[in-house]
Amino acid sequence: MITLYCLGPMFGLPDPSPFVVKTMLLLKIAKLPFELKPMNFNKAPKGKTPYIETDLGFLGDSHFIKLYIESRQKLDLSGGYSAQDAAKGWAIARMLEEHLYFLMAHARWMPDDNFDKGPARYFDSVPFPIRGFVRTMVRRQVRKTLLAQGLGRHTDAERLQLAKGDVDCVETVLGNNTYLLGQTISEYDATVFAFLFSSASSFFDTALGDHIRSRPYVLAYLERIRAAYFPDCRL
């Protein structure tokens, strides 16, 4: 039994972090039993979710968790695709994790309405006298991170244009395929589903979510995987 540490279901999602959703789907694709436990930042080896507990201690980062699963369980989650197709999958996964993620984060953390009903809830367990201070401090740090990364310097219209480029790129590769690269689900689908499903959540009022839900092939793809692996969740 693998123990996966995370925040837990929130906002109609399996977890608010797409990296956790990715790891959950990888475990489900691999048909490995796992249990969820609340994360502790002091124990997280990289200071963030997700992380798992192994016989060698705690292991963080969704990619290295994937490698651990494959190595220890003697599994291949690549789907058996060609090296050329795998390169497409890798490039798309990196695009979503290193680009779309920050666009999604901005849409959740920066608009007051989305922040108040979303990320602000992360701090509900903080003692009331300091809750507001901690919430403001962390939000300010997220804003600084987005500015340093660069996407926080754009206008809303410019961010949406960039986000549409990511989504439309996925749609072009997906086409009429059942899964991203063909008819077999793979590790790349874990990333694509996690980031697009999280970004498309109707819990948050975002132009990015509206765009994803307007793309029929992408929406059908997300619904297909949701129904098979996360039937209790909805867009």
RAQUIFEN-V529365 format. One record per helix or strand. SS is the DSSP state (~ for helix, > for strand). FROM is the first residue (numbers start at 1). TO is the last residue. Records with the same first field share a line. If there is no record, write none. Layout:
SS = FROM-TO  FROM-TO
This chain:
> = 2-6  10-10  13-13  34-38  51-54  57-60
~ = 18-29  62-73  83-109  112-117  119-123  128-149  151-153  156-174  187-200  207-213  216-229
